[in-house]
Amino acid sequence: MRVAVAQMTSGSDPVANLALVEQLAGEAAEGGADLVVFPEATMCAFGNDLSAVVEPLDGPWASQVRTIAERLKIVVVAGMFTPGSEGRVRNTLLAVGPGVDTSYDKVHLFDAFGYRESESVEPGTRPVVFTLDDVTVGLATCYDIRFPALFTATAAEGARVNIVCASWGAGEGKIDQWSLLARARALDSTTFVVACGQADPASSGVPLTGTAPTGVGHSAVVSPLGRVLVEFGPEPALEFVDIDPAEVDDARGKLPVLANARRF
């Protein structure tokens, strides 16, 4: 499986962000990727009125992503916002393309470091996986990366790859934490972890305002034994990595943490 990781900076306009998705997905397809991963909040950056852009999974934005994915014959994973209840939205990952059409609603909401995502976002309730070319892939979003149980749950459902789409909040030590957590979740689940974050807006000359998590970059792809295969800097970029699912079997033979785990 060839995976493209599209580290980008979303703005406030979903139409402009969609054009960037089309451009980068096209470059990913030209590079031979089977799957292209975009960050959390690809549809619209945090710090904006999310209720003004929210759309259902069959709405115009998601439908256009489907059209792009089908035309390019590539699976696209991208963050968007869908309707919730009681005036809140859902922080949703859309996964669409040939043979794939599913979504995941972020389970763990970012009520930390002075930000309260739960005030505007309704949490999801379950893990989600999909299958691409006989490889099962799990989905997670940003703050989820701090919770190992989600990753072992998707592994129990057959995941060999776990995708984490993020708009990671800036702050002291946060980049180190992001890198450490990506490696730790790979080791917990003995899966490849594809961790795609929003680029640091400052790297594109966009000043930071408020407490909304708008990204730090440093996306990465990590092997099932914790080896970093690809690591980004802060700026927007598109990178490719070839994943061999057989490495998961090898890792689980050497380090059978899933088989050895005890429940208390």
Sequence and secondary structure as in RCSB ss.txt:
>XXXX:A:sequence
MRVAVAQMTSGSDPVANLALVEQLAGEAAEGGADLVVFPEATMCAFGNDLSAVVEPLDGPWASQVRTIAERLKIV
VVAGMFTPGSEGRVRNTLLAVGPGVDTSYDKVHLFDAFGYRESESVEPGTRPVVFTLDDVTVGLATCYDIRFPAL
FTATAAEGARVNIVCASWGAGEGKIDQWSLLARARALDSTTFVVACGQADPASSGVPLTGTAPTGVGHSAVVSPL
GRVLVEFGPEPALEFVDIDPAEVDDARGKLPVLANARRF
>XXXX:A:secstr
 EEEEEE    S HHHHHHHHHHHHHHHHHTT SEEE  TTSSS TTS GGGT   TTSHHHHHHHHHHHHHT E
EEEEEEEE STT EEEEEEEEETTEEEEEE SS  EETTEEGGGTB    S  EEEETTEEEEEEEGGGGG HHH
HHHHHHTTEEEEEEEE     TTHHHHHHHHHHHHHHHHTSEEEEEE   GGGGT    SS        EEE TT
S EEEE  SS EEEEEE  THHHHHHHHH  HHHH    
